[in-house]
Amino acid sequence: MKKTMTMLMAGAFSLTAFSAMAADTLRLQLQWVTQAQFAGYYVAKDKGFYAEENLEVEILPGGPDIAPPQVLAGGGADVMLNWMPSALAAREKGVPLVNIAQPFKSSGLMLTCRKETGITKPEDFKGKTIGVWFFGNEYPFLSWMSKLGIPTEGGPDGVTVLKQGFNVDPLLQKQADCISTMTYNEYWQVIDAGIKPEDLITFKYEEQGVATLEDGIYTLEASLADPAMVDKLTRFVRASMKGWKYAEANVTEAAQIVVDNDASGATTLAIQERMMGEIAKLTAGSNGALDPADAERTVATLLSGGSDPVISKAPEGAWTSVITDAALK
């Protein structure tokens, strides 16, 4: 009897070990450091949504020196997050990126300006210095200026572009009249630095009709040609969207999960809770499926770059509904 029990226990242990080993692995490259901007993925991992799909997902934080398209192209990740302008620009340069899901429905990008500069409307940007993020984040701005007919080489009829770091110092130190901010992050850094909301004026890209898609999920064309990877990606998107909807409905808990996963310890619950509240406004209305009209609007914005557009022609095969059609049915 003792021998039988030992064999049964050994068998059960082996089965458990096999089950753990059988989980499919997937590497996700974020486009920035750990924060509520990526809460849905951390929630999906923390709450076991990936495990329910038999997935072991490794979430790779980004940073100022990490370009997700390069990581993906180099085999360092299986899937990545990226803004569509950056992804389309990379695709045109030869990196076969494909959008497989779009958790963010709205754009959080805006310019934040000091009212004392006299800026009240976009046309007032002429002759001003504007802080702009690069590394692919400059594309929406350049397209917007082209649409307005405002040169970006400086001068009284143009704007002087200040290559902005990922901070708000240029506005605080009055090196720039306006800077790039996100509704969920840098804008609040300006407020936390002591500038009152009434002393600022903001221009949301969404309200100016030049918003482009942000924080989409991308993979390589080769992955979509592999049935096993397509199956993994389908499960990943399904679990990730479950994580996003949970995060939207449980802002404080989602923020705490983000804080718990931040190895740097550089953030606080209060900051992440505020950020999560703003992020929920951007993911609201999306079930993960890309709306082709939103993608086509993004392409039209990028093509309106005058003599130097972000992309030279409308892309083909840059997005697919294959994954979300299967994940969301």
N, C-alpha and C positions, 0 to 999 in steps of 0.2 A: 504494500500500500504506500509506504514511504517512497519507494522507488517510482511508483506511478505518479504520485503528487509532484515529485521532483521533476519528472519528465514533463508534466503538464505545466508547471511553473516555468520551466526552461522554454517550452513551446510558446507560452504566452509572452515571455520576455522577448523571444526572437521575433514574434509577430509584431510586438510594439516597436522593437528596434527597426524592423523592416519597414513599418509604416512611416516612421520618422525619416528613414533614409529615402523613402519613395517620393517625398515631397519634391515637386519641381522647383528649381531655383530660377530666380529672375532678378536682374540688377536694374534699378531705377536711378538714373542720374538727374538730380535736381538742378535747377538753374541758379540757385543761390543757397545761402546758408540755411540751417534749420530754423524755420519760423512758421507762423500760422498760414502763410501763403501756400504751404504744402500740407496743411493739417489733415486733409482727407486721406493721404497715404499713410501718415503715422497712425491715424485712428484705425484705418483698415488693418494695420499690422497689430496694434495694441489690443484691439477688440476681437482679434482672431478671424477677421473676415477673409484674409488671405489664406489662413490655415484651413478654413472651411472649403476653400477652393483647391486644397492640396498644393498650396504655393508657399515657398519660403522666399520672401522678397527682401533683398538687401537694398536699403535706401542710401544712396551716395550723396552727401551734401555737396553743394557747389560753392562757388566763391569768385572773387574778382579775376582770378587767373585760370578759371575753368570754363571752357567753351563746350557746352553739351554736344553740339554737332560733331566736334572733333573727337570727343570721348566715344560717342556712338560709332563713328566711322572707324575709329581705331580699335574697336572691339572691347572697350572698357565698360560698356553697359549694353543691355538688351533693349532698353526703352529709355526715353528721356522726355523732359519737359522743356518747352521752348515757345517763344513768341513766334507767330507765323511769319512776320517779316524776316526775322533772322533765319528761320527754317527755309523759307522760299529763296532767300539770297544764297544760302549754302547749297540748296538743291541746284540752283542755276550754275553754281560753280563746280558741280560734279558730285556732291554728296547726296545720294538717292534717298532723301528723307520723305516719309509719308505720315501725314496726320491720321491717327486711328481713333482718336476720341478728343472731345473738347469740353472738359469740365467747366471752364470759365465762359460764361455767356457774354459778360460785359467787360469793358476795359476800365482799369483803375488809373490809367496814366493821365497826368495833367501837368500844366505849368503853374507854378506858384510864384506870384510876384508881390513885391512891396507896393502898396498903394502910393507911397510917396514918390514913386518914379513917374507918376502921371499916366500909367498904363490903365486904360479902361476897356479896351477892345483889342483884338488881334492886330489890327492895322497899326496900333501904337507900338508894336514891337520894333518898327523901323528905327534904326539908330541906337538900339539897345543891345545889351550883352545878355545872352541867354545861355544858361547852363544846360548841357545836353549829355546824357549818358551815351557811351559808345558800345563797342562789342556787340553790335547788332541792334541795340536799343535806339540808335539814332535814326533808323529808317522812317518810323512814323513822323518824327519831327521834320526831317528833310522833305518828306512828301507834303506835309502841311504847309511848309514855307513855299514850296513850289506852287501849290494850289493858290496861295495868297499872292504869288508873284513877288515875294520878298527874297532877294539874294541872301546867301549865307556866307558871303565873303567880307562882311563888314561894310562900313561907309554909312552915310546919313540915310540912304534909302534901303539899307540892308540890315541884317543882324550880325553881330559878332558872336560866333559860337565858342563858348568856353567848354572845353572838354572836362566834364564834371566827374569827380570821383563819386563813389557811392556814399555820399554824405551831403549835408546841407550847409556846409561851411561857406560856400560862395555867396549865399543869400545873407547869412548871419554877418559876414564880414563885408558885405556890400561890394563884393567883387563882381557880382552879376545882378541884373535887375530882376530876372526871373530864373528859376531853376526847375529841373525835372523832378517831379515827386509822384508817388503813388498815393491813392486815397487812403490806403491802409498802413502806410509806413512813413515815408519821409515828411509828408505834410505834418504829421503829428510830432515828428522830431523838431520841426520848426516851432510848433506851438509849445512843446516842452522846453524849448530854449528860451521862452519868454516873450515871443512875439504874439500879440493878440490876433485872433481871427479877423477882427474888424480892421486891422492894419494890413491885411492881405487881400489879394484878389486872385482867384484861381480860374483856369481855363481847362476844362475837361475835354480831352480828345473826343470822347463819346458825344458831347454836346456840340462840338464843332464839326461833326460829320466826317471826321478823319480817323476814327478809332479803328484799330486793327486787332485781330484776335491775339489773345495772350494765354500763356500757360496751357497749351495743347499738349497732348501725348503723342509722341512720335517714335517711329521705329524705322528700320531700313527696308527697302524693297525686298531684299533677300530673305528677310524674316517672314514676309508675307507669302513667300513661295514655299515655305516649309510648313506642312500641315501640323506638325507637333508644336512649332512655335506659335502658329495661329491659334491653336487650342489654348496654349499658355497665356497668350495675350488676351484672349477672350475672357478667360477666368480672371486675369489681372484687372481688366477694365471693369468687369462686373463688381468685383470686390472693392475696387477703388471708388466707384460711384456710390456704393453702399457706405463707404467711409465718409465720403463728402456729404451725403445727405444726413448722416449721423452728426457730423461736425456742425452743419448748419443748425440742426435742432438742439444741439447741446454745446453751446459756445464755450462755456466755462470749462467743462470737462475736456473738450477738444484742446483748448489752450493749455490746460495742465499736461495733457499728453505730449504736446509739443515741447513744453518746458522740460519734461522728464527725458525727452530724447535729445536735448541739446547738450552735447558733450562739452561745449565750450563754457556753459554756465553764464553766458553773456546776456541773457534776457531774463525777464520777470513775468510772472503770471499776469499782472495788470497790463503790461504792454501787449502780451500775446492775446489776452482776452479782447482788448480793444481792436487789435488787428483782425482777429477772427470774426468779430462783429462786422467789420467792413468787408472782409473777404466773402462772407456769407451773402452780401448784396451782389457780388460779382458772379458767384456760382448759382445763385437762385435762378430758376427757369431753365436750367440745363439738366438733362438726364444723362449727359455724356456724349450724345450724338451730335456731330457737327452739322450745323445748319449751312447748306451750300450757299445760301444768300449771304451769310456772314463772311464766308471764305471769299466769295466773289467780290464783296465790298472791299475786303482787305486787298485783294489783287488790284482792283481798280485804283485804290489809294496809292499803292506802291508804283503803279504804272504812270501815275500823274506827276512823276518827278522831273518833268521838263526835259532838258538836254542830258540829264544824268539821273534817270530813274533807278529805283532800287533794283528792279528786275526789268529785263528788256522785253519780255513777252509773257503772255498768260501761260502758266505752267500746266502740264498735263500729268495726271497721275499723282498729284501732290497730296491728295487726301482720298480716303476710302471709308465706306460705311460697313465694310465686311465684318469688322470686329464688333462694332456696336450693334449691328443687326443681329448678330448671334448672342452677344452678351445681354442685350436688353429685352429679348423676346420672352 
